[in-house]
Amino acid sequence: MKKTVLLYHFDETELPKVRRALLPLKFRIRAVGKEEYSYPIGVLAGADEADENGYPACTEEFGRLVVMGGLLSAEIDKVILGLRKAGFGREVLKAVITPTNRGWNAFELYREIHREHEQLSGGAK
């Protein structure tokens, strides 16, 4: 898998800030459109083939999400630092593509990461 950063739920005014912050890292940066939120993250990262039958549309809402694939630990740290420098901190959930989650869509991944985040931070805020 190519080194890829998927950006979900960033608006048109925020995307240039994020791209500028991450551009020096020379990773593939892809802003995912709402029409693609139901696609598996492995497909969007270029690691898996798309289903020729397509994917059902989802209307579920979720917050900002950054998904990283093919990055080393030090590179993940640089992405997180770049996001902070661009003004996006803890409110943005971050995930790494794994063999377990690569078939999940953004909604499934966000729910799981949000649940884990709440558990680690001592419950709902």
N, C-alpha and C positions, 0 to 999 in steps of 0.2 A: 504494500500500500504506500502511495506517495505521502509525504508529510503534508497533512491537510488540517485546516482549522475551519470548522463549520460554524457559522454565526446565525443564530435564530433570534428573531424578535428584536432586531436592532433597526431603528427607523433611518430614514434617508439622511437625517442630520447627524446621526451617531456613526454611521458606517465609515465616512471619511476619517474620523478620529481613530477608529479601531484599525482601519487599513494602514494609516500612517504609522501607528504604533507598532504594528506587526510586520510591516513591509521589510524592514531590515533583516528579519529572520528568514526571509526567502522561502516561506512555506506557501503552499496553495491555500489561499483564503477564499472562502465561498460563502456569500450571503445566501441563505436558503429562503426561497419565497414561500409564502403561506400555502400556496398550492402544492408544495412538496413536503409539507410537515408530516404527512402520513407515509412518506417513503422511508424504508429502512435506512438507518444512518450508514450502514456499510455500503449501500448503493450510492448514496450521496457523496461519500468519501472516495468513491471509485474503486473500492475493494471487492464489491460484489456486483453481479449482473442484475439488472432490473427484471422484474416479472413482466412478461409481455402482456399480461392481462391487466396491468396497472394496479393501483392501490386505491382503496375507498377513501373518499374525502372525510376529513375529521374537522369538527368545528370547535373542539375543546380549546380552551384558552390556557396559556401558561406564560411565564415570565421569560426574561432573557436567558439564553443558554448558549454556551460555547462548547463544542465537541471537538476533541483533538484525536487525530489518528496518525500512527506511524512515527510519533515523536519519542525521543529519548527523554529521560527524567529531567535532565538539565534544560532541554528545549521546552518542556512543559512549564518549568519554572520561569523561563524567559517570556512565554506567552502570558502567564499570569501577571508578571511584572509589567509587561507592555500594556495589558488591560488596565492595571492600576494607574499607570502613568497617563493613560488616556481618560481617566476619570471613572472607570468601571471597576468597582471593587467587589465586595462580598455579596452584593445584591444579584450579581450574575452567577448563575450556577454553571459549574464547569465539570466536564466528564471526559473520560478517555475511552476510545473504542476498544472493546474487549471481545473475545470470542463469544461471550455470553450475551452482550448487548448489541452486537453488530446487526442483528435482525430486527431490533426494536425501532419503532418510529419515535419522533421527537416527543410525542405525548407520553408514551410509555417510559422513555428515558427520563424525562423531566419529573414525572411522578415518583420514580424510584430514587432519583438523586435528591429530590425535595424531601422525601420520607427519611432518607439516610441523614440528610443535613439536620432535620429536626431532631432525630434521635441523638446525634452527636452533640447538638447544642442544648440538650436537656428538655426538649419538648417544643410544642407550638409556641410561637411568639405572640 
